[in-house]
Each structure stands twice: as C-alpha cells, then as structure tokens.
Amino acid sequence: MTSDDFLSQLERHLASRLLSSEALARYDRGRLGKAFLAPLADAVARLSNDFTRARRALTEAASGDYWRDARRLAYLFHFLPRNYVKAAWVLTEAGRHAPLARQLAAKSRFVILDIGCGPGTASLATLGFLAALRPAAFHVNIALVDAAPNATQEAVELLRQAVAWLNAERREAITLCLAPQVGAAAQVESYLPSGGADFVWLSNVLNESDHASAERQSGGVPAWVKTLTREGLAADGGLYVIEPALHETARAAMRLRDALLEDDPTLGIFAPCAAAGPCRMLAERPARDWCHVALTWKPPPLVAQLDSLTGLRSQVQKFFYFVLRRDGKRAAEPRQGWSPWRVVGDLQREKGREKRLVCGVDRCALLTRFKRDRRPENAPFGDAERGDILWLSESPAPLADGLRLAPGARVERQSLIE
Ligand SMILES: C[S@@+](CC[C@H](N)C(=O)[O-])C[C@H]1O[C@@H](n2cnc3c(N)ncnc32)[C@H](O)[C@@H]1O
C-alpha cells in the first residue's frame, strides 16, 4: 500500500468515525460543503496558529492541550497526514540504503519507541515502511508514549486499523503488540524497551516537551534524551528526529544533534549530513539560516479542502530532521571520486549565475553554477529540490561568497521523489 493509498483510506476512516453520516455521504460523492467543514477549518486555523505564531504559549502552558477540544479533529484530519508524509520521507531515505534495507527485510521482529506519539503518526509510517520492505510475516512491538491520554487512545485505534488494512493485502500477516503509556517523555525509565528499539521516534515533540530546559538553552543534551539514546536504541537501530522548519525549533534541534554526537561518540549521523562532526551550518553560516528540507506531495481531498478554507498550503511540507545510528551507516555512503552535498536551499537565480545552499563533508556553502558552465552533465544542479543529495565528480573551487561548481564536473542527483 502506498502512502497516498494509506492516507486516502485513513481520511475516509476518520470521516466515517468522526463526522456525521451526511458529511460522510457527501465526502463519498466527492466534496464536503463549506457548511460541514467550517468548524473544522476554524480549528485547523487555530491549531496552526498554536504551532507557529503562538508556539511559546502552547509549550509553556500545557503541551498537548489541543487533544482536549475541537483542535483534536484538526490534528487528525490535517496535521496527522502532513506529519505522516514527513516520517514516510525520512524512512524512504533509510530504505534507499541498500544494506540497511536488506538488514531490515531479514528481521522478523521489530521494536518501535514513539515518544510524543500523538495519534501514532510516526509508528503508522514505520508500519507502512516495514510492510513494503518485508512481504514475509513479522511482529512489531510499539511503545506509544504521550502526555495526552486522548492521543495514545487514538494511536492505538489507528494502528490496529492500519494493520488490518495492511494484512488484508498480504499473504503473510503482521502481528502487533501495542504498549500505550500516558506520561511525560522525561520518564524514560518507565517505557524503555529491553534490548532497545529499532526505531526511536521523536517526531515533532522536542519543541513542545523540552522547550525551557536549561540543557536545550545551553546546547546540551537533556538527561532523558541521553538515557534514551544510551539505553533505548538497539545497536542497529535509528533515532529519528523531526522538528518543525521554524528558525527557533530547527536551530535548537541542530544544537541537540551536535550535543548528542559530542556526548556519545558511538553515535553517528545517518542523515541529512554528509559526514559526522559539528553541524557545518551552525558553525559557518549566519544565524538566520536553519537546516530544513521540503517535500512536495499531493494532499488527500479533505486536507486540500481545508487548505483552501484556511489559506494554509500543505502541498509543500518543510521540516527539519536528523537520523542517528550506531552502525556507521550513512544515507550518503562515500563513493570513490565523488563528493556528496545535501541541498539545503532553494535555487537563487542571479545575472549570469545560479546559486544554492549545500552542505557537504567539510562545509556548508553557497554553490554557484555560472550560466556559461551549464551543461547536460550538470543539469541536476538546477533540477534538484531541497533535501536531495547532489554528487559532484570534481571538488568545487573557492569563490568569494562560497564555492564554484567546476565547469567539467558531472552532477548526479540522489532524490527520494522518482
Ligand atoms: C505535535 S504533536 C506530534 C505528534 C506526532 N509525533 C506527530 O508527529 O504527528 C506533539 C505530541 O507530543 C506530546 N507531548 C508534548 N510534550 C510531551 C511530553 N513532555 N511528554 C510526553 N508527550 C508530550 C503532545 O501531547 C502531542 O501529542
């Protein structure tokens, strides 16, 4: 089942469970009227405001408050699908790493630890990812941790439903064991799986849960996150962190990435960075820059309708992420004679040249292609999207404001969008 198919099925399931029968009938005929959607659109607009402009109030008052009122539906219909595609994108990148994909496909038992799980967004994406990777039977243990009881209940319901949908299309079944826990992320001792998890998810939770902590302010690792990586992550597992693509939240997560790598030398960066070591963007770029990727997708019908009622735009999802592992694997495995550069900026066109911000093994810099150097061999420089990796067959040369794409360099694009 593709992500698109899953999200369509999920949307109809939510509509049948949470909207009136008349609204469902209209949904099935193609479009819900404005009258049906107005209260939901209002809640989506409020929740979007909570997550952006009023973010501080949300974190300082009571994170997860939105699970107690109409914003719960806003989360389920609008934010769940948007966060699902982000998690699915991050997993797709992991799945394109051939040895990692083989290693996962050979396993028959998986453990997922989903902290700040909300409605189980990241676990749902992980289930879909594993189902596509492994046609043979497998078992998944999922520890679902959230401060909001409504959120964990929703996660349990949706994960059971998702497994039923997946199994309906499979010869060999997926079995599931869910361990929901209502509580604070910081109470790690109470939910750490023995032997560690294959997937530890912190998806859009750090900015809510740990906003004011002294460690985060100073760029250190909160004690519970230390315990989580030391004891909660299996030797061949991955820590998957997603945060909103906002200046403050992304830069705090960039500092956390650095602090985690410094604190525990057994951890290595899988993605998005081309190499270990301190974040090159933090070290070398002005404070106004923050690392994020952009993913273009086709939102399901209700998300699109809610977008047009609220003025939100879901088609391009921007987000910050990083993935840490202990086994030395990297999304951009070294290739003899080629250097990898993650695209972290949009194409800027200027007279006689095009530039984009890229992050490589030893620096984060504006990479310039002069118009006179345009060739079919370097066409991917112009076509690439934020989040792609550009592989260069020749090292770029220094320029006053960054680097110059060598005129004879071949450029290959490692993209997740086919
Ligand atoms: C923005 S939602 C993210 C949900 C889901 N992971 C996703 O990506 O869609 C943040 C979730 O974290 C939960 N949360 C926030 N702070 C928390 C904390 N300190 N401990 C446990 N859960 C927390 C909230 O209740 C909410 O469900």
The ligand as an SDF file (V2000), in Angstrom:
LIG
                    3D

 27 29  0  0  0  0  0  0  0  0999 V2000
    2.9290   17.9680   17.6140 C   0  0  0  0  0  0  0  0  0  0  0  0
    2.4170   16.5100   18.3840 S   0  0  0  0  0  0  0  0  0  0  0  0
    3.3280   15.2950   17.4560 C   0  0  0  0  0  0  0  0  0  0  0  0
    2.5960   14.0070   17.3790 C   0  0  0  0  0  0  0  0  0  0  0  0
    3.2330   13.0010   16.4580 C   0  0  0  0  0  0  0  0  0  0  0  0
    4.5120   12.5600   16.9500 N   0  0  0  0  0  0  0  0  0  0  0  0
    3.3740   13.5770   15.0610 C   0  0  0  0  0  0  0  0  0  0  0  0
    4.4850   13.7590   14.5880 O   0  0  0  0  0  0  0  0  0  0  0  0
    2.3370   13.8590   14.4500 O   0  0  0  0  0  0  0  0  0  0  0  0
    3.2990   16.5280   19.8980 C   0  0  0  0  0  0  0  0  0  0  0  0
    2.8160   15.4500   20.8450 C   0  0  0  0  0  0  0  0  0  0  0  0
    3.7300   15.3750   21.9130 O   0  0  0  0  0  0  0  0  0  0  0  0
    3.0140   15.2710   23.1240 C   0  0  0  0  0  0  0  0  0  0  0  0
    3.8770   15.8420   24.1630 N   0  0  0  0  0  0  0  0  0  0  0  0
    4.3080   17.1020   24.2740 C   0  0  0  0  0  0  0  0  0  0  0  0
    5.1380   17.2250   25.3160 N   0  0  0  0  0  0  0  0  0  0  0  0
    5.2380   15.9940   25.8730 C   0  0  0  0  0  0  0  0  0  0  0  0
    5.9630   15.4750   26.9760 C   0  0  0  0  0  0  0  0  0  0  0  0
    6.7480   16.2350   27.7080 N   0  0  0  0  0  0  0  0  0  0  0  0
    5.8450   14.1650   27.2590 N   0  0  0  0  0  0  0  0  0  0  0  0
    5.0470   13.3630   26.5070 C   0  0  0  0  0  0  0  0  0  0  0  0
    4.3440   13.8100   25.4540 N   0  0  0  0  0  0  0  0  0  0  0  0
    4.4500   15.1040   25.1400 C   0  0  0  0  0  0  0  0  0  0  0  0
    1.7290   16.0530   22.8890 C   0  0  0  0  0  0  0  0  0  0  0  0
    0.7000   15.6250   23.7570 O   0  0  0  0  0  0  0  0  0  0  0  0
    1.4470   15.7390   21.4390 C   0  0  0  0  0  0  0  0  0  0  0  0
    0.6210   14.6150   21.2900 O   0  0  0  0  0  0  0  0  0  0  0  0
  1  2  1  0
  2  3  1  0
  2 10  1  0
  3  4  1  0
  4  5  1  0
  5  6  1  0
  5  7  1  0
  7  8  2  0
  7  9  1  0
 10 11  1  0
 11 12  1  0
 11 26  1  0
 12 13  1  0
 13 14  1  0
 13 24  1  0
 14 15  1  0
 14 23  1  0
 15 16  2  0
 16 17  1  0
 17 18  1  0
 17 23  2  0
 18 19  1  0
 18 20  2  0
 20 21  1  0
 21 22  2  0
 22 23  1  0
 24 25  1  0
 24 26  1  0
 26 27  1  0
M  CHG  2   2   1   9  -1
M  END
$$$$
